[in-house]
Amino acid sequence: MMRNRPPRFGLGVQSKNGPHGTDPFFEDLLAGMEEALDLAGASVFLRQFTSYGEELEAYPRWAESGDVDAVVIADSQEDDSRAQLCLELGLPVVILGGPPVDGASLVDVDNSGGMEMAVTYLSDLGHKVIGRVSGPEHLHHTKSRSVAFDQALERRGVTGLSIEGDYSAASGDLRTREILSLPTPPTAVIYDNSMMAVAGLGAAKDLGRKIPRDVSLLAWDDGPGCRLASPPLSVLSLDVHELGRTVADVLMETYSGAVQTVVHVPTGRIVQRSSTAEPDGAGSGQSADPAHGRRT
């Protein structure tokens, strides 16, 4: 129901880096949303939760107070009841990243295509063993990336392994130490978010690895941490700020009554920096043309 006051929307996230740390992805997403919503005379707030249960408990309060007009559901997971609960409470819903839920709008992100691009890019550089530090396997987008990772390895005729992290910097550090200490460690590692990648870079250095001579590192999503790292991290970059603007537009449409609006976001692109190169230090240390790993 539309109200006389300006619309106000809520975005709930479960903290991945402690109570005072926000994932750079959501910081950039929120900035894009705020930019677009400000032009529409609307606003959005981000609320961090310590658990899925705490987030579930918040939605009835939001609905009862009347202070929230629609919500964004992110990081969908197995048996996720958040979207259905909000719809039953009368809160319009926009799901970021899928899967679709009847009655809710959707901003769909191409996680499968992005992972295929990442594996193709590294295999084109000549890497035959590719590691991955994934997000939590109960998340929908992690599952999509995991399936795509395995399929891309098979198509490219290379081997690889995934080890599960939780998107925090601490898990990026720990899992990197584990994966690089294997009897046959990978010569390249993909990280499912930038926080784990930046921490993984530090861990690799602590283990005495030279980047990219000994191991190439590729982060999913860009951010200041990736650009300021030494060496700067190559990334699979999605324009998260623009994604935020898209989410805001769909929020306004959904709030205005256009429920079940569906928008498909284009696949990201490889941005080459100094953390990826041919294995074993071959060549000049510069990565191959990222267009080789780009899917259109």
Salt bridges, closest charged atoms under 4 A:
ASP28 OD1 - HIS241 ND1 3.62
GLU35 OE1 - HIS241 NE2 3.14
GLU35 OE2 - ARG245 NH1 2.65
GLU55 OE2 - ARG82 NH1 2.95
ASP69 OD1 - ARG3 NE 2.76
ASP69 OD2 - ARG5 NH1 2.81
ASP75 OD2 - LYS16 NZ 2.99
ASP75 OD1 - HIS141 ND1 3.91
GLU78 OE2 - LYS143 NZ 3.02
ASP80 OD2 - ARG82 NH2 2.70
ASP108 OD2 - HIS264 ND1 3.07
GLU116 OE1 - ARG155 NH2 3.42
GLU116 OE1 - ARG295 NH1 2.78
ASP124 OD1 - ARG156 NH2 2.18
ASP173 OD1 - ARG177 NE 2.74
GLU178 OE1 - ARG175 NH1 2.93
ASP192 OD2 - ARG132 NH2 2.82
ASP192 OD2 - ARG145 NH1 3.66
ASP206 OD2 - ARG177 NH2 2.84
ASP214 OD1 - ARG213 NE 3.21
ASP222 OD2 - ARG227 NH1 3.48
ASP222 OD2 - ARG273 NH2 2.72
